[in-house]
């Protein structure tokens, strides 16, 4: 689908299979989320701009590449997005973090905001929004709306599993935001859950199922 990159690296696919398995324990689910998010972060940051800097190695002075511009921002959608955050911070520990508190109303499936905290200068930074599931896309759309209202313009979305319905909705509302996912699943069920999916990522992450 246009605007969607599915990461088919064997390690990503292997870990996703383990995440899908309903027998996977809470502890293992957390660890796998951390590991897969690090792998996905590596891919989504592949094209970060570089600039030359002068450094002294133990042997001589050289020009070497360094990431240019301001520190990027990871923006997890609470609560399940937190499960992807730690693995990304393992790879980019200097990144800033924005927290976006949204939950999906069980009746309407609409996103309801309860918390938002982000760096002031979003217009000057790359923001990577993270949430395990892109189902109806209601929460993703609400998060992107909020970030853009604060001046963000360079945005990317990372999820584990996406539904075609969610990808289409996000492309219609935020066509400038590219999407990275570990899998594009079949469809949504009548309750807005992804099939085959992996269940409620937040419940599995925090042991509240």
N, C-alpha and C positions, 0 to 999 in steps of 0.2 A: 504494500500500500504506500502511496506517495507520502513522503515526510516521515516514514517509519523505517528505522534500521533495526533488524533482528540480529542479535549477536549469536552467531552459530559456533563459537569457539567450543571445542569438545569439553573443556573444564566447566564452562558456563552451563552447557546442556546437561552434563552429568550431575552437577550440584542442583540444578533446577528439578531434575527427576527425583532426587532425594527429598527436596523440599515439598514436592507434590504428594509424596507417600504419606498417607494418614498415620502410618505407624511411627513416623519420625517424632522423637521426643521434643519437648520444649527446648531443652538445652541444645540438642543437635540442630534444631530449627534456627535458633539464635546464631549459632556458630556458622552454619551454612549461609545464612543471610549476610553475615559479616564477610565471609569469603567471596561470595558471588558479587557483592557490591564493590569490593576492591577490584575484581576483574572487570566489571562493567565500567567503573570509574576510569580505568586505564584506557578503555576504548573511547569513552565519551570525551576525554580530554586529549585525544590524539593530535588534534590540530591547534592546540594552544599556541599563540604567537611567541616567538623567541627573540631575544636581543643579545648582541655580543657584549660581554663584560671582560675586563682585564683582571686576571687572578695570578697569584704566584703558586705554582706547584712546588714540591720540594726541590725541583731541578731547574725550573725556568719560569719566566713570565709568558703567559699565553692569553689569547682571546678565546673565550669559551661561551657557549650559549646558556642563557638563563631565561626563565619565563618572564615575559614582558607584561607591563601594566599592573593594575591593582590586584590584590589577592581575590581569588574567585570566592563565590558564596555557594554553600550547599543549603538548600531550603527543604527540609523534610516536612511533609504533611503529617501532622500528628494524628494518631499515635504511631501507626504502623511504619511510617517513614523513618522513624528513629532507628529501626532495625537495619536500615541501609546506611545510616549516617556513619557509624563507627568504622566500617570497612573503608569508606571513602576518606575519612580523616586519617586512617592508617597510611594512605597513599599521599594525601595532601594535608599534612597536619597544620599548615599555616592558614588554611581556608577559614573564612568567616562563616558563621552559621545563622540563618534566619529560621525562626520557628513559626509555622503556620498551623494553628489549631482549627481543624474542621472536622465535623462528623456528618455522616449521611443520615438524614431523617428516615427511619425505617418505613414510614408510610408513603411519603412523597418521593423519597430517594434524592431529594434536594440537599445541597451542602449548607450547613449551618456553621458560621464562624464563631469561635469562642476565645481565640487568642491570636495575636500577631505581633512579632518582634523581629526587626530586621535592621541591618546597618543603614546608616543615613544615606550614603552615596551609592545607591543601587544603580543609578544611571551610568556609572563608570565601571561596572563590574559584570563579569559573566556569572549568571545565576543558574545553578543546576537544581531543578526541583525534583525531589525523589519521593516516590510512593510505590509500594510493592505492586499494586493493582491499578490498571486503567480499565475500569468497567463501564459505567455510564459516562464517565469523565466529568461528572458534576463537580466533584471536589477539585479535580485538576483545573477545570475552567475557573472555578472560584479563586483558587490560589493564584493562577496567572493573572486574573483580573486585578486582584489585590496588589500583586507585585508591580504590574504595569501602572497602576494608579500611583504608586510610589516612585515612578520614574524608570523602572527596569525596562530595558529594551533588548538585551542580549540574554535570551533565555533558552534553556534546554530542559527536556523532561526525561527522566529515567524511571523505568518501572520493570518489574520482573515479568509480569504477564499482562498482555493487553487483549481486549476484545475488539472485534471489528467495529462494533457500534461506538465504542469509546474513542477509537482512533478517528473515525469519521467526524464525530462531534467536535473533537479537539481541533481537527483540521479546518472545520467550518468556522469555529470561533477564534482560534489562534493559529492561523495557517503559517505564521512566521516562526513557530516554535517547533523545532525538530524533536522527534521522539526516538528514544532507544529502549528496546525491550529484549528480554531473553526469549520470549515466545509470543506469537500471535495465536491465541486460542480460537475455538470454534465460534462461540456466541455467548450471549447472556441468557440466563434462565428468567422465569417470571418474577423472581425476587431481586434481579439485578446482580446476581453472582455469575462469575465467569465459569464457563464449561469448557474443558474439564477443570481448569483452575487449580487452586491449592487450598480452597476454603477461605476462612476469614484470617488474613495474615496477622492482624493485630491480636486476635484471640490465641492463635498458635504461637505467636512470639512471646506473649506475656502470660500464657497459661490460664487464660480466662474463659476457655471454651467449655 
